[in-house]
Amino acid sequence: MKRSVNNYHKRVWHRWTTESAVQRYVMNVVGGCASTRFHRDPIGGLGLTGPAQKCIKALRKLESLVEMWELSPGNDLLADYEDSKVFLSANPGKAYVLFFLEGGSANLNLADCKGDFNLKWINALTGEWGKATTITGGKKVKISTPDDGSWLLAIVSHTIN
């Protein structure tokens, strides 16, 4: 049975911060949760405060590029990455979404994928677009974040656009 997931703010459990609540929310979406929400503000959650709105904005931008319901967890396509810091959902050959909690890099196996792919970065904490570029499949590709922040990356085949 699929259940919704609450994301709490730092006042509930001291080990959680605003940033970690946003990261958990994004991980829920990238990981395929049926639903997720921020716990109500001001009792201990983010509610619809600024950080929550920016996160939702980032995910809406991501959704404009990738149909999230078509993806499945795909960390098996990654190599040379820090465990529990990078997450991948994929529809191999068509679309990939990576989430880097704290920057970093990973090698994505596109060896079985032909053609070019559009890459678009989205900052998960600000909701702002980052750099856009293109890569070619048919090999393993090293992906590195623009900085040490929390970043989403949409990788979409040219044949889908």
N, C-alpha and C positions, 0 to 999 in steps of 0.2 A: 504494500500500500504506500503510495507517495504521500508525503506530508509536507506542509509548508515549513519554512525555516525562519526563525527570528534571528536578528543580528542586534546584539546589545551594545551599549556604549560603555565607556570605561568606568562609569560610576557603579555599575552592577558587579563586575569582577575587575579588580584592580589591574589584572594583567592585560586587559583589553584597553585599547586606545581608540580614538576616532579613526585613525588610519587602519588599525587592524579590523575594525567593524566594517569599513568600506571594503577592505581586501576580502573578508569572508563573504560579503554580499556578492562581489564579483566572482569569487570561486564557486559559489552556489550556481550562478548563472552559467558560467563556463563549464562547470561540471555536470550540468543538465538537470538541476533540481526542478521540480514541477512548479514551485513558486518560492519566493523569498521576500522578506520585507525588513525594514529597519524597525526596531522596537520604538514605541511611542516616546516622544519628547514631552516633557522634561524629566520624566520619572526615572530615566536611566537609559534612554535610547536616543538615537539621532532623529527619529521622526522624519520630518521633511525640512530639516535644517540645511544650511548651505552645503556642508560636505555630502549629505545624502543626495541633494539635488544634483550636485556635480557628478556624482557617481552614476546616478540614473541617466543623466545627459550622456555620459560616456558610453553606457550600455545601449542607449537608443541609437547613438551613432554607429556602434558596432552592428546592431541589428539592421541598420540601413544597408550594410555591406554583406552580411552573412545571415542566412536563415538558421538560427541556433538549433532549432528542432531537428535539423538534418544532420547534426554532428553527434559524434560519440567520443568518449574519452580516448585519447590517442598518445599518451606519453611513451608508448612502445616505439613510436616513430622518432623519438628524441634520443640524443646521445650527448655526452660531455656537458652535462648541466648539473646544477646544484639541486639535489633532491629536496622536495617540499618548498621550492622557491619558483619553480616553473611548471605550468600546467598547460596541456594541449588538448583541445577537442578538434576532431577532424572528420571530414567527409573526403577521404583520400582521393587525390587527383582533382578535386573540385574546390574545396574550401578548408581552411585551417584557422583556428583561433588560439593564440598563445597568450598566457597571462604570466607576467613576470612580477612577483611580489616586490622585489627590491633590486631591480636592474639585473644585469648579468647577460649571459649568452647561452646558446644551445645550438647543437647541430640538428637540423631537421632533415630526415630522409625523404627526399623527393626523387629517388633513383628510378622508381617505376612510373613517374609522372612526366609526361611530355609537355612541351610548350612553356609559355611565359605565365607568370603570376604577378598580380598587383599586390603590393604590401602597403598597408596604411596603419600608422601608429596612432593610438589614442591614450592620453594620460588618464588613468583610472581615478586619480584624486582631483584633477581639475576639470575633466571633461573636454579638454582641448585637443585638437588634432595635433599630431606630430608629423614627422617626415613621411613622405610617400615615395616609393621607389618600385622597381620591377626586378624580379629574379627569373632565372630560367631553370626548369626542372631537369630531370634526368641524372641527378647527382645529389649528394648531401650538401646542404647549404648552411653556413654558419649565420645565425641570427644573433645580433647584439643590440641591446636596448640603447636609446638615445642618451640616457643617464641612469643614475641609481634609483630612480623613482619606481612607482608601480605603473606598469605599462601593459596595455592590451595591444595585440597585433592581429589584424585581419589579413589573411593571405588568400586571395581569390584568383582562380584560373581565368585567364583572358577569354577562354571559350564560354564562360558563364556570363560575362558582361555584355 
